[in-house]
Amino acid sequence: MAEELNAVIVSIEYRLVPQVYFPEQIHDVVRATKYFLQPEVLQKYKVDPSRIGVSGDSAGGNLAAALGQQFSQDANLRNKLKLQALIYPVLQALDFNTPSYQQNVNTPILPRYVMVKYWLDYFKGNYDFVQAMMVNNHTSLEVEEAAALRARLNWMSLLPASITKDYKPVVQTTGNARIVREIPQLLDARSSPLIADQDVLQHLPKTYILTCEHDVLRDDGIMYARRLESVGVEVTLDHFEDGFHGCVIFTSWPTNFSVGIRTRNSYIQWLDQNL
């Protein structure tokens, strides 16, 4: 990226679980970004203040999206970012039965039960909740706090028929209301950027989202693209039919996969054309 874009790349070493838990990681990336955006710091690194973007992959995509939303709500920071580029981002913890979660339930690298455990790790939650969350008991109809948010990730309306196929939504009538009581962070837009209010989304910058067919997170990215488009944000959705979660890092021998090289090149090309 640094060489092909002739750009300054800043990698934020945000603190990890179990040293800290949500929302400290978001605070870390916001603090670091605000620091970098100071005029004297930009000057030190010879950075054009009108050409700054934020990017991340997987959990980093979650933090990049959360950072973008935090900035969009601050009038002094709203126009500081020219773009955001999200690579197979994690964007919601309310529905673990989207078509991509159902299709890739046991797909290697990131099967569904591992993703649920990662969410619980982020929130310092109890692993006893894993099985209940995998069948959406945490957002059942009796969980009133989730009711207003469910429409924001209604994949029957947000996803095309080519994605939904014959998959059916999993909405439990009764579930386990204790989960959300103990882990209210599950319904926090800072952890699940996909459920943010429209007035937050409409101020976001031009966006690139890369999704992979063989990835439980595919539909998180596609739904976010659709929600952003619906409020007028310019979005490029870059989908790879042969892609899998993590494929962008498989670009050097002995794991120099074709799809790894193609996803990386496509991502860098978009940045080159838009940054």
N, C-alpha and C positions, 0 to 999 in steps of 0.2 A: 504493500500500500504506500509506504513512504517513498519508495523509488518510483513506482509507476504514476503516482499522483503528484509527485514533488510536494508532498504535504507533511506537516508536522503531526505525528500520531502520538496521542497521549493515552496511555493505558492506566486507568485508575485502579490502584490496589486497595479496593474496598475490603473491609474486614469480613471474615467468613464465619458461618456457624462452625463450632459452638462458641467462638469468642464473643460474638454478638448475634442478636436475632432481629427480625423485622421490628421496626422500620429503620434500624441503624444503617443498613447497607445503602438505603436510599439517601439518608442524611450524608453519608460519606461521599457519594457521587455528586450530590448537589453542592456540597462544600467545595470539593475539588474543582468542579466546573466553574463555580462562581469565582474561585481564586484565579483560575486560568484566564477568565474573561476580563480580568483587570487590565486596563490599557497598558500599564507598564510591563505586565507579564507577556501580553501579546507582542509588544514591541521587542522584548528580550528574545523571543523565539521567531521574530519576523513573520508573524501570522497576520493575514488580512482579516480584520474583524467582521467583514461582510461575507466571509467564506468559512464559516464554522459549522460543522455537523456533529451529530452524536450517533454512535452506533454500538451494537452489541449482538452477541449470538446466544441463544438459549436463555439461561438465567440472566446473562448480560443484556439480552434483548428486552427482558422484563424491566431491568433497571434503566435502560435507555428510554424505554417508553414511559416509565414513571417519571424520569427526569424531564422529558419533554412536556409532560402534563403539568408538572410542578412549575416549569418556566412559563407555560401558557397562561397560568393563572396570576402571574405577576407582571403588571404592565411595564415594569422596568426591565424585565428579562424576555418579554414575549417575542421580540424580534431579533434576539441575539443568535438564534440558531437558524441557519439557512435550510437545513434538512435533517431528517432522521432516517437511519437505515437499520432495519431490524431483520436479523437472520434467525429463522425458525424460533421466534420468540415465545416464551411462556407468558400467557396473558390472562388466564382466568382459572379459578379453583372452585367454581360453582357446579360445573357439569363435566363429569368424567366419563360421559357417554355420548359425546359428539360422534358423528360418523367416523372421524379419524381415530378417536379413542376406541371405538368398537372394532374398526377394521384392523388396527395395529396393536390390539390389546396385549399381545405377547411378542411384539417385534423387538429384536435385539437392540442393544444400546439403551433404549428408553421404553421398556414396557410400562403399562399403566400403573401397576402396583408400585413401581419404583418412583414414578412421578408423584404419586400420592404421598409416598414417604418423604420425598424431597420437600413437598409443601409443609408437611408436619414438622420436619426439621427446621424450616425457615421460621415457623411460628412457635417453636418449642412445644409442639403439641404431642398428644399421646398416640403411640402406634396402635393402641386398641381401637382407634377410630378408622383404621385403614379399610377394613372390609366394608364398613357402613358407607364410607365416602365413595368407594368404587361403584356403589349402586345408587349414588346420589341421595342417600338418606339425610345428608346434612342440609340439603336444600329442598326437602319435601314440601308439599303444599301447606302443611301445618306450621312450617317455619316462616312466620309472617315477615321477618326481616329480609328474607330472600325473595319474597313475592314481587316486589317492585323492581328488582334487579333482573329477574329471570327474562323479561322481555328484551333486555339489552343483548342477550346472547341466544335469542330464539333462532336456532340454526335452520329451522324449517323455512324461515323467511329470508335469512341472511345468506344461506348457501344455495348454489345452483343445483338443479336436479341431477347433474352429472356427479355431484359430490354426495348428495343425500341418498341417492339410489333407493334401496328398500329399507334403509335403517329407520328405526323408530325411536322417538325421544323416550328417555327413561325419567319419568316424573312420578315420584312416590307420593301417594296420598298421605300416608303417615310415615314418619322416619325417626330421626334421633335429634330432637331440638337441642339436646345437651351439647352437641358438637359446636354449634354456632355460639351458644352461650359461653362456652369455655374458650372458643377461638373466634372471637368476633372479627379478627383480622382477615378471615376468609372472605368477608363481604366488603373489605376496604378497597377502594379503587386504586390506592397506592400499591397494593399487592396484585390486584387484578385490573390492569389498565383498560381491559375490554369493557368493563362496566361503568366507565366514567360518564359523567353527564355530557350531553351534547354541547353545552356552552363551553366545556373544557376542550372537547375535541376540535371545535371549529377554529380554534386559534393555533392549532399545530402546524408545523412547517411541512413543506413537500416531503413525501414519505416513500421509502422503498421497503417492501416486505418480501423476503424470500421464504418460500414454503416448500416442503418435500412431501411427496406422496406417501412414503413409508415412514410416517412420523405421527405419533399421537397428537402432536401440537399443530399439525397442518391446519386444522379448522380454526384454531385460535387466531392464526395469522390472516386467514381468508376473511373471517368475520370482522376483524379489526379493520382490514382494508375496506370492506363494505361500509362499515359505520363511519369511517373517515370520509369516504367518498360522498356519503349521504349528507354531510354537512359542508361539502365544498372543498375539502382538502385534496390536493393533487397527489394521487397514489399510483405507484408502479407495483403491481403484484407479480412477482417472478416465481412461477411454480415449476418444479422439476419432477416429472413423472417417475424418474428413476432415482430420485434423491431419498436420502435417509437422514435421520437426526445425527448431526455432527459431521456430515460429509464434507463440509467446507475445509476441515483441517486435514483431510486425507489427500495431500497434494505432493508429497515427497516420497521417494523410494524408501522402503518397499511397499508403502501403501499409497502410491500415487494413482488413485482411482480416477477414471475419466470424469465421473460426476463431481468429484472433488475439485478437479481443475476447472471444469465448466462453471460450477457454481461460484467459485472464487473469481474467475475472470468476468463473469456476468455482473457480479457485485461491484468489482473495481471499475468496470466499464461504466456502470450507472453513476458511480461517484465521480468519475472523470468527466462525464457529460453534464453533471448537475451541480457539482460543488464549485 
